[in-house]
Structure formats: C-alpha cells, structure tokens
Amino acid sequence: MGDLRWWLTLARPYLGYFALGILLSVVTVSANMALLAVSGWFLASMAAAGLVAADFNYFTPAALIRGLAITRTVGRYFERLVSHDATLRLLTGLRVWFYRQVEPLSPLQLQGLRSGDLLARIRADIDTLDSVYLRLLTPAVVALVCVTGAVAVLAVYSPAVALVDLALLLAAGALLPALVERLGRRPGTEAVEIGAALKAEVVDAVEGLGELTVFGAFDERRRRVDELGRRWIACQARLSRLSGLSQAGVLVFTHLAVLATAWLMVPLLQSPGVAAVDFAPVVLLAMGCFEAVAQLPGAWQALGQMRAATRRLRAFEALRPGVTEPEAPVEAPANDALRFVGVGVRHAPEGAAALDGLDLAIAPGERVALVGPSGAGKSTVAQLLLRLVEAERGTLHWDGRPIGDYRSEDLRARIAYVPQKVYLFHASVRDNLLIGAPEAGEDAMIEAARLACLHDEILALPEGYDTLVGEEGLKLSGGQIRRLGIARALLRDAPLLILDEPCEGLDNATAARLWRNLDGYLAGRTLLLISHHMAWVREVDRVLMLERGRLLAEGDHATLARDCTDYRRLAGGGLSGTSSDDESACDTPPRPAELSS
Ligand SMILES: Nc1ncnc2c1ncn2[C@@H]1O[C@H](COP(=O)(O)OP(=O)(O)OP(=O)(O)O)[C@@H](O)[C@H]1O
C-alpha cells in the first residue's frame, strides 16, 4: 500500500491523463458488452418475428448495434492513444525523479553499484513500474465499474442469475488473481533481481573483456552469465506458465457462467415479464462480463515484479548526498589558501579512517607535493577539495572560511583536476579536451595539448583532433590518455591545479618535458601534486608526507631526503646522491614542526 501511495505521489501530475484513459477503457469495454447483448437480442427477435411472420422494426436496433460497434472501435483507438501518452509521460516523470535522486550523490557513493545495475534500475525497473497504470489500475477500475453495471442489469432479469454470475466473476477477478499473485511473488521478485544481476554481469564482462582474455578467465565468466541466464529464463518460464494457467482459469469461469446462466434462465422463460428473446442477451451479457476481469490475474501476477522494482528504485530515497550544500553560501574564495585542521575522513561509516586528524596548510601560489605509501590518504585530500567527500571531524579552511560555507560548484570552478584514472568518453579527442572548458577556442585547445606534450601525437592520428578515441580511450595508449587528461585540465585555466599521479605511464623524457612546460604554466597558480615520481616531487616548493591519514613529515625534498628515513624509503631509487638503504641518518622521522622550523 505504501508503494502504491509512493507511486501515486509521483504520478500526480499525470492523474488527469490516467482518469481519461480509464474512462475511455470503461466506455470501450461497456460498449463491447452491450454490443454482445444487443446483438443477441436482435438476432433472437428477428428469428422470433420470422417464425410468426410478424412485423419487426429492425432499423433502431441495427443503428444501436452500429453505434456500439463504432463506439467500441473509436473508444479503443483513443483509449490506446491516451493511455500510451500517459504511460510515456509517467516514464519521463519516473526517470527524472530517479535522476534527481542520483544527481546530488557523489560519484563515490555510486561506486558501490555496478554500472549494469544502475542501468537496469533506470531502464528495466522503471519500465516495470509503468505497468502499474496499464496493467493494474486500469483493469481494476474497469472491472469494478463494468461488472457492477452488468450485474445490476442481470439482476433486473433474475437476482439468482446476477448472484451466481457475481460469484463466478469474483472467483475469476479476485480469487484467481490473489492465488496467482501468491504463486507469482517469488519468481517475479527473482526475475527482477536476476535480470539486473545478469545485465551487470554482462556489462562488467564486456568492459573487462581484455583482462578476461589475457587471464584466461573468459570461460568462467561465460559460465556465470549462462547460469544467470538459465535462472532468469526459468523464472520467466514459471511466470509464463502461471500466466497461461490464469488465462485458462478465466476461460473456465467464463464457460461456467454461460452454462449456469443458461441453466437458470430456461425455467424463467415460462414466468411473466421474461420473454424468450431475453435468453440470448442475458447469456451473452454474462459472458461479456468476463472480458472486464480477464486482465486481472495477469495484473496481480506482475505485482511481485512491480514490488521488487519499486524497492530497488526507492532504495535511492534513503541515500543522502555525501556533501551538504550551505543554505546561505558565501562568495567564492578569492585565493587558494588552504588549511586543514584535525581533518578526519571515513569513506564508509564502519570503515577505517582515510584521514585521521590531518593538519596542514598550503599557501596561494605554492607548489606542494603530497607523497606517502599507498592508502595513506593522498587522493582523499583531493576528493575533499573537490567536495566529493565530507570531513567527519576537523575543519578545512579555504581562503579563511570553512569549506562548507561555499557552494561546491564555486569551489570546483577554481580547480583543474587530473584524477588517477582519467576517464575518456567515446567521443573525439576535441570533445574530450573541451569537456571542462566548452567555450575554449581552437588556439587555446592546441596550446593546452602542446603543454601536455600531446599536440604532435594528436596530429598523427587518422583524423587529428576529430579522431574518435573509442570506449574509455581504447584507441590511445595509457600515456596518451593521461596527457589528454592533463591537457583537459590545463585548458580549464583554473587557479588550483591538482594532479593525481600525472606521470603514470609516461617515460622519463616525456615526464621531464611535461614538467618544463608546466613550470611556466604554473606561474601564479597553486599546485597540489600527488605523485610517486621523484623527478617531479624534487621540483616543488614543499613536500608533505602522509602516512595512515596523518602528516608524518614536511619540508623541501632535500631536507626530507637527508633527515627522514621513511621519505628515503619511499623515494627509493629516485633520490640522487642519497642512498635509499642508508637509514642511519634519521631513525625517527622528524615531526612536521621540527622540519618546518
Ligand atoms: N571510495 C572509497 N570507499 C571506501 N574506502 C576508500 C575509498 N577510497 C579510498 N578508500 C580508502 O581510504 C584510504 C585512503 O585512500 P586514498 O585513495 O586516499 O589513498 P592514496 O594515498 O591516494 O593511495 P594510492 O597512492 O594507492 O592512490 C585507503 O585505505 C582506501 O582503501
């Protein structure tokens, strides 16, 4: 009931269309029932008049029959038109609702969902819900109205006939659906869940096709897809069998009603007030009533699927955006003075802290490198600045104000970010470059590509800047993808540049060239470099070393390389003039305060 209320709230803007569609459905089904009854009466009356050679005005009933036939056809046409229109509007409304639930969520909150599963929710689950109107509400209202009307007409001839038919109609329109709903609940729920898992598995397998082939894991994955496919088909087969049986059940009740009505009508034909020609219309009307309930078992059978789809969609209602926007935001920051005071971040409520009381400061225009072992929390610092995660404790000040005072949009506008994994869209090189700066001109784009040491390689592609990069940049090398990500960020012309592992996949000569280009570009900008590439780290103003979410040491590269064992161990062979295994110089790492003093 709660789910139906939820659905009705979402469908409120379209209730007028639904009401019109249902009204047209009632008119169509009523016209059909009346057509059967009037035709029966007409044929019987014509036959009776023929037997006794009496005069019979057949013009009026013939006109009525024609009128009912036209009403039925035209009614069906407009009913389909209106109900399809209403359904498509509802689909749009549901998709917009779903998008509104997902949009404020951080990409990190959606990471737990497989992309195929998200696709299944936005497509198949929403499609399932559109049938609440077509398959559930409309047949239920039509059955209620038409059966009430028809039984009232039957009662005029014989209360006994009306009662018996009502009982059989209840059996076909209420008892049978309840039974079918009970039996269809489990396969219906499973069909939705297994269908979604199947989509997710197939999308995952296609995305990881390269790895599966190289590691010889393709057959195992195919076996899993086959298994899910088999289970899904089994659910569908059970649902189809149930659907066939329920339709057969409606037919059985229809024929029982015809037999019972005929059996009860025969003795009544002797009584005054009932004419012999009434036999055919009463029996045909009793039969026609079942058209109104015929769809109900199927509708109730789909209830299990509808409930499962609703549950999967409503799961998003419980998700709150990971980052809250201020009610009264202040002006965007004027500079990039950043100060972390005791900042703690946890990616999952029950998970370990990614940042655990981090204290650090970055001055506007400073070039800072964030180093530390894997999992130390370096990327989390970038995610905090990008407002993808929120600190659970401590404060992060930006231009002297807590970060939560600003609109996320304003902060992101100040940042050019190259993530650890650069994502390329299946579009041209140009489109991928312009994502962060759609207004940028051709010259600015080429300049950014030059700075990222990519321009010549783009020109060598078959269609230069118009070459399609393929799914996730399949047609480019790892180093090219990374430099495209860098060029895209540089084109944004933002005052704070955050580079997360920018040298990954680059040879030393290209990395050196790239740094020389960046050196000029960075004038007047702030750089936060997250890197294990010592050739770049040694060039920045200050190195901040993190470990387990805390600042372990800070200073310039030379000082750290001289005084800090952990830094030397981390830098490994990247330190010239310092032996990485000479650990005697700094047995206990200097505290940040000692180093910066
Ligand atoms: N989306 C996430 N959900 C749950 N835990 C996460 C998530 N992202 C990071 N973590 C955890 O937070 C901690 C810090 O991760 P982070 O990515 O910031 O480390 P890092 O220093 O950048 O590591 P690397 O050098 O390997 O990129 C790690 O323990 C990691 O497992």
The ligand as a Gaussian input file, in Angstrom:
#p B3LYP/6-31G(d) Opt

LIG

0 1
 N       35.536000       5.090000      -2.206000
 C       36.123000       4.508000      -1.165000
 N       35.420000       3.684000      -0.363000
 C       35.981000       3.099000       0.715000
 N       37.273000       3.271000       1.066000
 C       38.035000       4.063000       0.310000
 C       37.506000       4.723000      -0.857000
 N       38.507000       5.455000      -1.414000
 C       39.604000       5.253000      -0.633000
 N       39.318000       4.429000       0.376000
 C       40.231000       4.002000       1.440000
 O       40.759000       5.172000       2.047000
 C       42.132000       5.032000       2.302000
 C       42.894000       6.175000       1.640000
 O       42.753000       6.031000       0.229000
 P       43.409000       7.045000      -0.795000
 O       42.931000       6.688000      -2.145000
 O       43.183000       8.430000      -0.331000
 O       44.957000       6.655000      -0.634000
 P       46.190000       7.126000      -1.518000
 O       47.226000       7.594000      -0.553000
 O       45.754000       8.079000      -2.572000
 O       46.624000       5.734000      -2.153000
 P       47.329000       5.464000      -3.587000
 O       48.690000       6.042000      -3.546000
 O       47.348000       3.972000      -3.655000
 O       46.452000       6.091000      -4.601000
 C       42.536000       3.667000       1.795000
 O       42.571000       2.791000       2.911000
 C       41.426000       3.269000       0.858000
 O       41.215000       1.882000       0.889000

